[in-house]
Amino acid sequence: MTDIVNLLGGSFYTIVVFILALSIIVTIHEYGHYIIGKWCGIKADVFSIGFGKPLLQYQGKDGTLWQIASLPLGGYVKFAGDANAASALDPHALDGLSEQQKRQTMHGAPLWARTATVAAGPIFNFIFSVLVFAAFVFFSGTAGERAVVDNIADTPFEVHLLEGDKITSIEGIEISSITDFWSELENIPSKSSVEYGVLRGDENLIVSGPHPFPVLVSGIAPKSAARDAGLQVGDIITAVNDRELFSFREMQEVISSSNGEALQLNVWRQGVELEMSLSPRLRDIPKEGGGFETRRLIGVNGGLLFSFATEPAGFLEAFTYGIKQVWQIITLSLSGMYHMIIGTISTCNLSGPIGIAETVSTSASTGWQAYIYTIAVISTAIGLMNLFPIPVLDGGHLLFYTYEAIRGKPLPEKAAGYLMSAGMIFILSIMVLGLGADLLCV
């Protein structure tokens, strides 16, 4: 147990934020089952967050027993007629019931009602994620076309830019919009001092400052060399192996040519100079056109010297962004699974409970916004996973219902039992594989 806790970061905080994130996702998923089932006329006997012995219970007016159980690693809704939390049929649950009473059970309800109730869990996960992503854009706004400086990062460099400056050029390269800035970023030379043309009020000025994309750590990947070395968000890597760095591009070049050998880093952290050592690790990275490529990485995201001023986003724009984000997560997840199955990328890309907990902990340490965003990402992944046609999961039940719709009768009880057992073995195998990746992969 001590080793596992150490792998999670040696912190009770990590376990707490992971359980909280999981509980939020599970509650949303199970509430989807519950509320749609209720609207479809199916009675829920138990709504449980967690498994095992109940710690808190409340009897609702509709007869549903709401509870929080002792093992907070999931949850379930047990509908009338269910034998267990997996919604297997209790063979004697319908005995002696009237037609009206049977209609209120999961297995006595019409096929359309059962299908809607089962599909609602994953759909609610997707809806939650869309709303979270949309809310981020709606309240924070989107980058406008004008390259106007907003917040300037805390750095050890001399910066003469001011908040509100409109950037018109960098090192003589004309910048008329944020689109220009990003397209020309690679052409800006890496050097200690860069000249910025700015419009400050009504005055055109030339001011100096560091490269707009310094080696500023804006994010740290779980199970990465950077995390293990102790790098933190906000750190600035000023040199590697005594080579002074002025841009994130230089850092990428050093890492790609390192052949995995140890790198000595000089790090500036809020006025304090630190020294660290780490070795880049091979990682499979999605390519823009699809597929994956293997590269050596230390596991940090770079950040700009300054952020750009934003403009308000409309509801439709924000909602569209949310849908696109969910779709991107789904497509990347499916692509990753496919490439793991055919062997083009390592199964080390699979995360088990420890890896997921570390991801959640890393985001929580960055701030509540990153934490909520990560919960939305995991919610999408869990919604997708539950739609896989594997007995025990929601997708397995939907597969059974598809059979029933085609044949006009339910799958034989014995066959369903065998398939449910096979599905459970498969899910446990995937969990063991994920746990193995957490423990053995670096």
PyMOL commands that set and color helices and strands:
alter all, ss='L'
color gray80, all
select helices_A, chain A and resi 2-7+12-39+99-103+111-140+178-187+225-229+248-256+315-341+347-349+353-366+368-386+394-407+413-440
alter helices_A, ss='H'
color red, helices_A
select strands_A, chain A and resi 44-59+65-79+142-143+149-152+166-170+173-174+194-200+203-209+216-220+236-240+243-244+263-269+272-278+281-286+292-297+300-303+306-308+310-311
alter strands_A, ss='S'
color yellow, strands_A
deselect
rebuild
show_as cartoon
